[in-house]
Amino acid sequence: MPGTLVENNESRIAKLKENLSQLIKNQATLNVENLMCKKDGSFFNVRCRKRPILNEVLKCVGISYLCEDITETKIWKQKLNTYASHDFLIADILNEEALTKRVEHDFNRAKRYNQPFSLLVIELKDIYDFANKGISFETGDTILKNAAEYCVKTFKNEDTYVGRFDKTKIGVVFSREERSEAAQAAEKLYKAVIEQIRKLNIDQYNAEMIAVSYTDRKNFNDTADNMLGRVRRHIGNALRSHKYGIKSSDSKD
């Protein structure tokens, strides 16, 4: 088989011997996934059922292979995983579950190597509720979409990504950037989103009902949950007191 049906290398041969040993010892069916060779030397994924061939005294004298090409299945599975991680309302941004997992992973990496990590969040709850009740649900959704699309277009790069959480919060994660980067982005985002809202025939006073908060990784005891908690607390205080605008989540007021 090596060099014809499967790749001819030490690891592949060792795997075949391991399967053979299991079949001889247990005389049970094995279900595995393998790469098989084509005539042109390329490979494709197969799901393979291996069964022992037994003689009259029940001794294993060979192996029966039944293989199914699952190359397309693998491709679709990858596409579905990608689709499942994206927000159902807004294209090209992560949903809450995917965002939270990635933030935790990247935060821990930054902590391990003592690298900068910062987060910017814009809360659109009050203006979203105002639009839904006073204008239309479509207008409320448009406000969320426009803000998210602006973030993707303006900030997203290899080390920066965008996601939505708590329904109306758009988060921009700067996984390798200092706090100052998030602060500058907050200024740009705040002005741009208000301009977009005004274009939906919403007056300036109501268009400013948005809160922008930013923070960064603190000392070694800091965690991703703590960082998100700081942002949530600050935004919650801003909405309760109707003090909209931009502030660091680390400020006391």
N, C-alpha and C positions, 0 to 999 in steps of 0.2 A: 504493500500500500504506500509506504513512504516514497515520494517522488512521482507517484501516479495519481492517487486519489487525495493524498494529504501531503503537506509540506515535509520535505526530508530534512529534519534537523533533530538535534538531541532531545529537545523538550517535547516535540511531537511524538517521537518514538517512545520516550519514557511514558507519555500519557497513554499511548496504545497498550504498552505492556502493563500499566496499572489497571486499565479497563479489563484486559485479558485475565489478570490475576483475580480481580473481583468476580468475574464471570465464572472462573474455574472454582473459586472458593465458595461462592454463594449460589451459583446456578440460578441467578435471578436476572430479570430484564433491567438494563441500564438506559436511562433517557438523558442524553447529553446534547450540548450544542457544539458544533465544530465548524472549522473552515475547510472547505474542500476545493481541490484544484480543478480548473478547466483546462482544456487542451492548449489554450493560448497562454497558460501560466498564471492567469488571474485567479482570484479566490471568491467564493461566495459562502454565505452563512447557511448552515443546514441544522435542522433538529433531527437527531439520529436516535433510533431505537435499536439497541444492541441486545440480541438474545443468544444464549448458548445453544449450540447444536450438540445434542447428546447421542451417544451410541446405545447399544442394547443393554450395556451395564451402567448406563447413566453417567458416563464419563464425557467431559466436554472435549469434543474433537474439532470444534470450529465455532465461528461467530456468524450469526445472521444479522445483516445491516438493513434497516429500512430508513431511508433518509428523505426529508422534506425540505425543499428550498424555502428559507424564511427570510431571504434578503429584503424583500418588499415589506415583510412584517416588521423587521427592525427599523426600516426607514420610517414607516408610519408611526411606530411606537415613539421614535424620537420627535416626530412632528407633533404627536399628541401631547407629549411631555412639555414641549415648548408652548403649545397652545394653552395647556392647562395652567401654566405659570403666568399667563398674561391676563390683564384686566378685561372683563367681558364687555365693558362699556367703552373703554378707550384703548385703541390699538397702540402697540409699541411700548407699553409700560407694564410693570409687574403688578400682579394682584397682591392682596395683603399677605397671604401665606408665603408666596414666593419672595416678596420684599423682606419680610421678617427673617426668613431663613438666610437670605443673602447678607442682610445687615449683620446678623449674628456671626456668620462665617467671616466676613471681611473685617468686622470689628475685632474679633479674636486674633486674626492674622496681624492687624495693626498693633494690637496689644503685645503680641509675642515678639515682634521685631521693633517695637517702640517707634512706630510710624504714625504720622498724622491721620486723623479720620474725622470728618465733620458731616453734619446733617443740616439740611434746610427744609422747613415744612411751611406750606401755605395752607391755612384753614379757610375753607369757603362756605362753611355751614350756614352762616347768617344770610349771606347774599344768595346762596342756593335756595334756602327756605323762602326768602323774600320773593325770588323769581318764580318759584313753584306756586306760591299762594297768590301772588299779585299779577303774574303774567301768564306763564304756562310751564308745564313740566319740561317741555322741549327746551325752553330757554334755560331752565336750571341745569339740564344735562349739557347744554352748549357751553355754559360757563365752566363746568368741570373739564370738558373736552378741550376747550381753547387753552385753559391754563396748563393742562397736562401736555398738550402738543407743543406749546411754547417752551416748556421745560425740556422736552425731548430735543427739540430743534436747537435750543440755545446752549444747554449744558451737557447733554449726553455725549460721552466719549468712552474711551476704553476703560477709564477708571471712575466714571460717573454714570449713575443710572437713576431711573425715575420709577416711582411706584405710587399706588393709591392705597390708603388705609383709613379705617374709621369712616368709611364712605365718602367723606368730603375733604380729607386731608391729602394733599399731593406732596410727596417727599422726594427730595433730590439728595442723593447720597454721593458725597465726595470722598471716595474710599482711600485716597492718598493725598488729600489736600488739607492745608491748614485752616484754622478757624476764619482767617481773613478772607479766604476764598468764598466761604459760605456767606460772610457778611456782605461782600460786594455783590454776590449773586442775589441776596435778599433785596437790596436796593433796586436792582435791575428788574427782578421779578415783580415786586410790588407795583412799580409804575406801569409796567407792561400789562399786567392783568387788569388794573383799573381802566386802562385805555381800551382794552378788549371788551370789558363790561359796559363801558359807556357807549360803545358801538351798537349794543343791543337795546338802545333807547332807554337806558337806566340813568337816572340823574347822578351827579357827582357825589352827593351826600351818601346815597345808598350804595353806590359803586365802591365806596371806601370801606364797606363793612367786611373787610378781610383782615386776618391776622397772620403775620409772618414771623416765624421763630427759627432760630438757628442755635446750634451747639456743637461741641466737639468732644473728642475723647479726653477724659481727665486723667487722674492718677491711675496707678496700676490696679487699684481696687474697683475701678469703674467697669460697668458692663453695658452691653447693648440694650438690655432692658431698662437700666437706669437712665441711659441717654434718651431713649424714647419716652420714658416717664417724665423727664425734665421738660421735654417739648410739650407733651400732653398737658402737664400741669400749668405751664405758662399760657398755653392757648386757652385752656379752660378758664383761667383767671381773666384773660383778655375778653372772652365772650361774655362772661358774667357781668363784668364792669363796663362792657361796650367800649373798651379802650383798644381800638383797632390800630393797625400800623405795624412797624417793625421793632422788635426788641430781641435781645439775646435771651434764650431760655434760662440763662444763669443769673439774670437780674432779679432782685428781690421783689420789685413792684409788678 
